[in-house]
Structures are given as structure tokens and as C-alpha cells.
């Protein structure tokens, strides 16, 4: 979904040749793979910290979410 959305939203409007679309799809796939690996790696690194402090972290995240909702409703 990420690749299709990115390709159709940002590339197809400017280029339509197959080699260009293939190149940009490979670039998008590479960026997506790097982002996923980074997300997974950072999750593994902070897992022990999260398991020790999950209640405090969950409260902070819940309050942040409520603040975002409050900002949208104002």
C-alpha cells in the first residue's frame, strides 16, 4: 500500500515511462525497507525500558492522545 500510494500520488503525475516508474518504485521500496528495519531495531532496543516503565509510558501516551483530540475539537 505504501508503494502504490507513494507512486501514484507523487510520481505518476510527472512521469509515465516504465523505466522511470520502476526506478522510483525501487527507491520507494528501499526507503520503506530501511524505515521498517529502523522501527524494528529501535523497538528491540527500548523493549527492556518499556517493560520496566510501561504504566508511566502508557499514561503519558494516553494524555498526549487526549491533548491531540482536544486540539482537534477546539
C-alpha positions, 0 to 999 in steps of 0.5 A: 500500500505504501508503494502504490500510494507513494507512486501514484500520488507523487510520481505518476503525475510527472512521469509515465515511462516504465523505466522511470516508474520502476526506478522510483518504485525501487527507491520507494521500496528501499526507503520503506525497507530501511524505515521498517528495519529502523522501527524494528531495531529501535523497538528491540532496543527500548523493549527492556525500558518499556517493560520496566516503565510501561504504566508511566509510558502508557499514561503519558501516551494516553494524555498526549492522545487526549491533548491531540483530540482536544486540539482537534475539537477546539 
